[in-house]
Amino acid sequence: MATAAASSFLSPAAKFALQSRSPSLRPTRSVRFLPVRAQQQEPQVKEEEPAAANVPPPPPQEEEQAAPAKKADAQSLPRQPRAESKNMGREYGSQWLSCTTRHVRIYAAYIDPETNAFDQTQTDKLTLMLDPYEEFVWTDDTCQMVYNEFQDLVDHYEGAPLSEYTLRLIGSDLEHYIRKMLYDGDIKYNMRSKVLNFSMGKPRVKFNSSQIPDVK
């Protein structure tokens, strides 16, 4: 079981706009339609198609090569052994950017996974702390699944303002993803946790109904 101290992930936040005033998170993509004249000329082009009817179809190998390759696992940024806590005074407390939920904590700062040094000056980095209360049983593979989803969400919100609202959007999506992992059976509740409140629903027990005797 992966402990909470070892379940932290560090991602670059350089894709976010630090001083953006635009409320939109991502620009919409425009869709191009064919002009009317081009649509009317399509039947004339189809009349000339029989000349190229003998051309064999492309081999299926080319279609397989065109398929997108599987994404590599997200890699955490290197650790900084000499990192120290900075900007932790009361005068800087209102500048903290974070999102804290039951199972996800996201900070716009560098947090050392061993010494817990909190360097708030490094706002170009996002630190993810997964399940600090150890409510679930984690493995290296299941932790990596959450890290990959976190990195995909950071890429999705590219260009968004670096604010608590954006971090809450990412944290909410991660909570839904963890719930999906629980329902799919990828993770399970840690029965040795200090607090057994089953925040994502009561455990489901599979059984064979044929083994239950009929009640008369």
C-alpha positions in Angstrom: 0.0 0.0 0.0 1.4 3.3 -1.0 1.5 5.7 1.9 0.3 9.3 1.7 3.8 10.7 2.0 4.9 8.8 -1.1 1.7 9.6 -3.1 2.6 13.1 -4.2 3.0 14.3 -7.8 4.6 17.4 -9.1 3.5 18.9 -12.5 4.6 22.1 -14.2 2.0 24.9 -14.2 3.7 27.0 -16.9 0.7 26.2 -19.2 -1.6 28.4 -17.1 -1.8 32.1 -17.4 -0.5 33.6 -14.2 -2.0 37.1 -14.8 -4.8 36.4 -17.2 -8.0 38.5 -16.9 -10.0 36.5 -19.4 -12.8 34.5 -17.7 -12.8 31.8 -20.5 -10.7 28.7 -19.8 -10.1 27.6 -23.3 -10.8 29.2 -26.7 -13.4 27.5 -28.8 -12.4 25.9 -32.0 -14.1 27.1 -35.2 -15.6 24.6 -37.6 -15.2 25.1 -41.4 -18.0 24.1 -43.8 -17.7 23.5 -47.5 -19.0 26.4 -49.7 -22.3 25.9 -51.6 -20.5 25.9 -55.0 -18.2 23.1 -54.0 -21.2 21.0 -52.8 -22.9 21.5 -56.1 -19.9 20.5 -58.1 -19.6 17.1 -56.3 -21.8 15.2 -58.8 -19.6 16.3 -61.7 -16.5 15.0 -59.9 -18.2 11.7 -59.2 -18.8 11.1 -63.0 -15.1 10.9 -63.5 -14.5 8.3 -60.7 -14.9 5.2 -62.9 -11.6 5.9 -64.5 -9.9 5.3 -61.1 -12.2 2.4 -60.0 -9.5 -0.2 -60.6 -7.2 1.3 -58.0 -6.9 -1.2 -55.1 -7.8 0.0 -51.6 -5.0 0.8 -49.2 -3.7 -2.1 -47.2 -5.0 -2.4 -43.6 -1.5 -1.9 -42.3 -1.5 1.8 -43.1 -4.7 2.3 -41.0 -3.0 0.6 -38.1 0.0 2.9 -38.4 -2.2 5.9 -38.5 -3.8 5.0 -35.1 -2.5 7.3 -32.3 0.2 5.7 -30.1 -0.4 5.1 -26.4 0.6 8.0 -24.2 3.5 7.5 -21.9 3.0 7.7 -18.2 3.3 11.1 -16.6 6.6 11.7 -14.8 6.9 13.9 -11.7 9.3 16.7 -11.7 12.7 16.0 -10.0 12.9 16.5 -6.2 14.7 19.5 -4.8 16.7 18.2 -1.7 17.6 21.8 -0.6 14.2 23.2 -0.8 13.0 25.3 2.2 9.7 26.7 3.2 9.2 30.2 1.9 6.4 32.8 1.9 4.7 30.9 4.7 4.3 34.1 6.9 0.9 35.6 7.7 1.4 38.4 5.3 1.6 35.9 2.4 -1.2 33.6 3.5 -3.9 35.2 1.3 -1.8 34.5 -1.8 -2.0 30.7 -1.4 -3.5 28.9 -4.4 -4.9 25.5 -3.6 -7.8 23.1 -3.9 -8.5 20.7 -1.0 -11.1 17.9 -1.2 -11.5 14.6 0.6 -9.0 12.7 -1.5 -7.2 15.3 -3.5 -5.1 18.3 -2.5 -3.6 20.5 -5.2 -1.2 23.4 -4.4 0.4 25.9 -6.7 3.8 25.5 -4.9 6.6 23.1 -4.4 6.1 20.6 -1.5 9.0 18.2 -0.7 7.6 14.7 -0.4 10.0 13.8 2.4 10.6 17.0 4.4 7.2 18.6 3.6 9.0 21.9 2.8 6.4 24.3 1.4 8.0 26.7 -1.1 5.2 29.0 -2.1 7.5 31.1 -4.4 7.5 28.3 -7.0 4.0 29.0 -8.3 5.1 27.6 -11.7 4.6 24.1 -10.2 1.6 22.1 -9.1 1.8 19.6 -6.3 -0.8 16.9 -6.1 -1.2 15.0 -2.8 -3.3 11.9 -3.2 -5.6 10.5 -0.4 -3.8 12.1 2.6 -6.2 10.2 5.0 -5.4 6.8 3.4 -9.0 5.9 2.9 -8.2 3.6 0.0 -5.6 1.0 -0.7 -3.2 2.2 -3.4 -0.5 0.5 -5.5 2.1 2.1 -7.7 -0.1 1.3 -10.8 -3.3 2.8 -9.4 -1.4 5.9 -8.2 0.1 6.3 -11.7 -3.5 6.2 -13.2 -4.4 9.2 -11.1 -1.2 11.0 -12.0 -1.8 10.4 -15.7 -5.4 11.8 -15.3 -4.1 14.8 -13.4 -1.5 15.5 -16.2 -4.2 15.2 -18.8 -6.4 17.7 -17.0 -3.5 20.1 -16.7 -3.0 19.8 -20.5 -6.8 20.2 -21.0 -6.9 23.5 -19.2 -4.0 25.0 -21.0 -4.3 28.7 -21.2 -6.6 29.0 -18.3 -5.9 31.5 -15.5 -4.0 30.0 -12.6 -6.7 30.6 -9.9 -8.4 28.6 -7.2 -11.4 28.2 -9.5 -9.3 26.4 -12.1 -7.7 24.2 -9.5 -11.2 23.3 -8.1 -12.2 22.2 -11.6 -9.2 19.9 -11.8 -9.8 18.6 -8.2 -13.5 17.9 -8.9 -12.7 15.9 -12.0 -10.1 13.9 -10.1 -12.7 13.1 -7.4 -15.0 11.7 -10.1 -12.1 9.7 -11.6 -11.3 8.2 -8.2 -14.9 7.2 -7.7 -14.9 5.6 -11.1 -11.8 3.6 -10.1 -13.6 2.4 -7.0 -16.7 1.3 -8.9 -14.5 -0.5 -11.5 -12.7 -2.4 -8.8 -9.3 -0.8 -9.4 -9.1 0.4 -5.8 -10.8 -0.6 -2.6 -11.4 0.8 0.8 -8.7 0.6 3.4 -10.4 -1.2 6.3 -7.5 -0.1 8.6 -8.0 3.6 8.0 -8.5 5.8 11.0 -11.9 7.0 9.8 -14.2 4.5 8.0 -17.0 6.8 6.8 -17.1 5.3 3.2 -17.3 8.8 1.6 -17.9 7.3 -1.9 -20.6 4.8 -1.0 -20.8 1.7 1.1 -18.7 -1.3 0.0 -20.3 -3.7 -2.4 -20.0 -7.5 -1.7 -20.4 -10.0 -4.5 -22.2 -13.2 -3.7 -23.9 -16.1 -5.4 -27.6 -15.9 -4.8 -28.0 -19.7 -5.3 -26.1 -20.3 -2.0 -28.8 -18.4 0.0 -31.4 -20.9 1.3 -35.1 -20.1 0.5 -37.0 -18.5 3.4 -40.2 -20.3 4.1 
